[in-house]
Amino acid sequence: MIKYVPPTPEDLNRLKAQLGYSGEQMAELASVSGGQQWRKYTGGATPRDLGMHILFFMAARLVLPPEQLQAIADKMAEIGAEVDGTALAGHGQK
């Protein structure tokens, strides 16, 4: 089993600041429905823990080159999904 301790809201806000992203851009990076959804991970009385699968997806989009993201999208399609691999590559390291 993989041990996972999610980032804190402060960690996520620091990443947002480092990237210079808006809440909407962070939501798009994480593939959540919008800025309000993203804020559920970064604020309020009881912020949600960010699931490992979401953080993994975000990290992959930030570090992998487009051709590797396309290879992942191709594998997803081989499994049976419909996904636009070019949409995965909309982010990169700043």
Secondary structure, DSSP 8 states (H G I E B T S, - for coil): --------HHHHHHHHHHHT--HHHHHHHHT-S-HHHHHHHH-SSS-----HHHHHHHHHHHHS-HHHHHHHHHHHHHHT----HHHHTS----
